[in-house]
Amino acid sequence: MKQIFVLIFVSLAALAPAQAACLSQAEARQVVASGRAAPLGSVAGRVQGEILKAQLCEQGGGYVYVLSVKNGSKVTTVTVGAGR
């Protein structure tokens, strides 16, 4: 029974969409400086609310910002494309 559970778990994990691999601050600065991703300030207007936390991440061959945004009393995680 244990082997069946592991097999099902591994199979489901293989079907999950690719997760974003977030960059360190130094890596993010380098990617933005090279022009491969837009600066956070240029994409911040795409979300409503106050950005509490931002991470630049690689996803699907491009870059996205994963943002924690406070809007009123609610905090949500929002993903925004970092393309130019």
CYANA upper distance limits for C-alpha pairs under 8 A (distance plus 0.5 A):
  1 MET  CA      5 PHE  CA      6.98
  2 LYS  CA      6 VAL  CA      6.89
  3 GLN  CA      7 LEU  CA      6.68
  4 ILE  CA      8 ILE  CA      6.69
  5 PHE  CA      9 PHE  CA      6.58
  6 VAL  CA     10 VAL  CA      6.57
  7 LEU  CA     11 SER  CA      6.58
  8 ILE  CA     12 LEU  CA      6.66
  9 PHE  CA     13 ALA  CA      6.65
 10 VAL  CA     14 ALA  CA      6.79
 11 SER  CA     15 LEU  CA      7.18
 12 LEU  CA     16 ALA  CA      7.08
 18 ALA  CA     59 GLN  CA      7.87
 18 ALA  CA     60 GLY  CA      7.91
 19 GLN  CA     59 GLN  CA      7.37
 20 ALA  CA     57 CYS  CA      6.16
 20 ALA  CA     58 GLU  CA      5.97
 20 ALA  CA     59 GLN  CA      5.19
 20 ALA  CA     60 GLY  CA      8.40
 21 ALA  CA     57 CYS  CA      5.74
 21 ALA  CA     58 GLU  CA      5.69
 21 ALA  CA     59 GLN  CA      7.15
 22 CYS  CA     55 GLN  CA      6.92
 22 CYS  CA     56 LEU  CA      6.26
 22 CYS  CA     57 CYS  CA      4.28
 22 CYS  CA     58 GLU  CA      6.65
 23 LEU  CA     27 GLU  CA      6.15
 23 LEU  CA     28 ALA  CA      6.21
 23 LEU  CA     55 GLN  CA      7.70
 23 LEU  CA     56 LEU  CA      6.39
 23 LEU  CA     57 CYS  CA      6.06
 23 LEU  CA     58 GLU  CA      8.00
 24 SER  CA     28 ALA  CA      6.58
 25 GLN  CA     29 ARG  CA      6.65
 26 ALA  CA     30 GLN  CA      6.81
 27 GLU  CA     31 VAL  CA      6.71
 28 ALA  CA     32 VAL  CA      6.66
 28 ALA  CA     56 LEU  CA      6.55
 29 ARG  CA     33 ALA  CA      6.44
 30 GLN  CA     34 SER  CA      6.57
 31 VAL  CA     35 GLY  CA      6.96
 31 VAL  CA     36 ARG  CA      5.99
 31 VAL  CA     37 ALA  CA      6.53
 32 VAL  CA     36 ARG  CA      6.42
 32 VAL  CA     37 ALA  CA      5.37
 32 VAL  CA     38 ALA  CA      6.40
 32 VAL  CA     39 PRO  CA      6.43
 35 GLY  CA     84 ARG  CA      8.41
 36 ARG  CA     83 GLY  CA      7.90
 36 ARG  CA     84 ARG  CA      8.27
 37 ALA  CA     63 TYR  CA      6.86
 37 ALA  CA     82 ALA  CA      5.74
 37 ALA  CA     83 GLY  CA      5.87
 37 ALA  CA     84 ARG  CA      6.76
 38 ALA  CA     42 SER  CA      7.04
 38 ALA  CA     43 VAL  CA      7.74
 38 ALA  CA     82 ALA  CA      5.78
 38 ALA  CA     83 GLY  CA      6.28
 38 ALA  CA     84 ARG  CA      5.69
 39 PRO  CA     43 VAL  CA      7.58
 39 PRO  CA     82 ALA  CA      8.14
 40 LEU  CA     44 ALA  CA      6.41
 40 LEU  CA     65 TYR  CA      8.20
 40 LEU  CA     82 ALA  CA      8.32
 41 GLY  CA     45 GLY  CA      8.14
 43 VAL  CA     80 VAL  CA      8.04
 43 VAL  CA     81 GLY  CA      8.48
 43 VAL  CA     82 ALA  CA      7.51
 44 ALA  CA     51 ILE  CA      8.33
 46 ARG  CA     80 VAL  CA      8.18
 47 VAL  CA     69 VAL  CA      8.41
 48 GLN  CA     69 VAL  CA      8.32
 48 GLN  CA     71 ASN  CA      7.29
 49 GLY  CA     69 VAL  CA      6.45
 49 GLY  CA     70 LYS  CA      5.89
 49 GLY  CA     71 ASN  CA      4.95
 49 GLY  CA     72 GLY  CA      8.02
 50 GLU  CA     69 VAL  CA      5.96
 50 GLU  CA     70 LYS  CA      5.57
 50 GLU  CA     71 ASN  CA      6.95
 51 ILE  CA     67 LEU  CA      7.05
 51 ILE  CA     68 SER  CA      6.40
 51 ILE  CA     69 VAL  CA      5.02
 51 ILE  CA     70 LYS  CA      6.90
 52 LEU  CA     67 LEU  CA      7.87
 52 LEU  CA     68 SER  CA      5.90
 52 LEU  CA     69 VAL  CA      6.17
 52 LEU  CA     70 LYS  CA      7.26
 53 LYS  CA     67 LEU  CA      6.11
 53 LYS  CA     68 SER  CA      5.52
 53 LYS  CA     69 VAL  CA      7.82
 54 ALA  CA     65 TYR  CA      6.90
 54 ALA  CA     66 VAL  CA      6.27
 54 ALA  CA     67 LEU  CA      5.03
 54 ALA  CA     68 SER  CA      7.04
 55 GLN  CA     65 TYR  CA      5.99
 55 GLN  CA     66 VAL  CA      5.74
 55 GLN  CA     67 LEU  CA      7.03
 56 LEU  CA     63 TYR  CA      7.30
 56 LEU  CA     64 VAL  CA      6.35
 56 LEU  CA     65 TYR  CA      5.09
 56 LEU  CA     66 VAL  CA      6.96
 56 LEU  CA     82 ALA  CA      8.43
 57 CYS  CA     63 TYR  CA      6.05
 57 CYS  CA     64 VAL  CA      5.84
 57 CYS  CA     65 TYR  CA      6.56
 57 CYS  CA     66 VAL  CA      7.54
 58 GLU  CA     62 GLY  CA      6.14
 58 GLU  CA     63 TYR  CA      5.02
 58 GLU  CA     64 VAL  CA      6.83
 59 GLN  CA     63 TYR  CA      6.24
 59 GLN  CA     64 VAL  CA      7.14
 62 GLY  CA     82 ALA  CA      8.41
 62 GLY  CA     83 GLY  CA      8.07
 63 TYR  CA     81 GLY  CA      6.92
 63 TYR  CA     82 ALA  CA      5.81
 63 TYR  CA     83 GLY  CA      7.22
 64 VAL  CA     79 THR  CA      6.95
 64 VAL  CA     80 VAL  CA      5.98
 64 VAL  CA     81 GLY  CA      4.86
 64 VAL  CA     82 ALA  CA      5.16
 64 VAL  CA     83 GLY  CA      8.09
 65 TYR  CA     79 THR  CA      6.13
 65 TYR  CA     80 VAL  CA      5.67
 65 TYR  CA     81 GLY  CA      6.76
 65 TYR  CA     82 ALA  CA      6.56
 66 VAL  CA     77 THR  CA      7.35
 66 VAL  CA     78 VAL  CA      6.35
 66 VAL  CA     79 THR  CA      5.05
 66 VAL  CA     80 VAL  CA      7.07
 67 LEU  CA     77 THR  CA      6.00
 67 LEU  CA     78 VAL  CA      5.60
 67 LEU  CA     79 THR  CA      6.64
 67 LEU  CA     80 VAL  CA      8.20
 68 SER  CA     75 VAL  CA      7.06
 68 SER  CA     76 THR  CA      6.16
 68 SER  CA     77 THR  CA      5.08
 68 SER  CA     78 VAL  CA      6.88
 69 VAL  CA     75 VAL  CA      5.91
 69 VAL  CA     76 THR  CA      5.88
 69 VAL  CA     77 THR  CA      6.71
 69 VAL  CA     78 VAL  CA      7.47
 70 LYS  CA     74 LYS  CA      6.12
 70 LYS  CA     75 VAL  CA      4.81
 70 LYS  CA     76 THR  CA      7.07
 71 ASN  CA     75 VAL  CA      6.85
